[in-house]
């Protein structure tokens, strides 16, 4: 028997990974050399839709949280 939970909705933008392709990059380079320090233009960035969690909250839960926190 498969149980599905309301809160387990995967993000459609990142497919539940929490990261998306950087729109400023021309193409995604699968193998990159590890350079010391920060990269100026990383291939993958944190998903703006789910804030890197990979899961989306239903609208009812978002509205409830906004009401409680306001």
Buried (B, 14 or more C-beta within 10 A) or exposed (E): EEEEEEEEBEBEEBEBBBBBEEEEEEEEEEEEEEEEEEEEEEBBBBBEBBEBBBEBBEEEEEEEEEEEEE
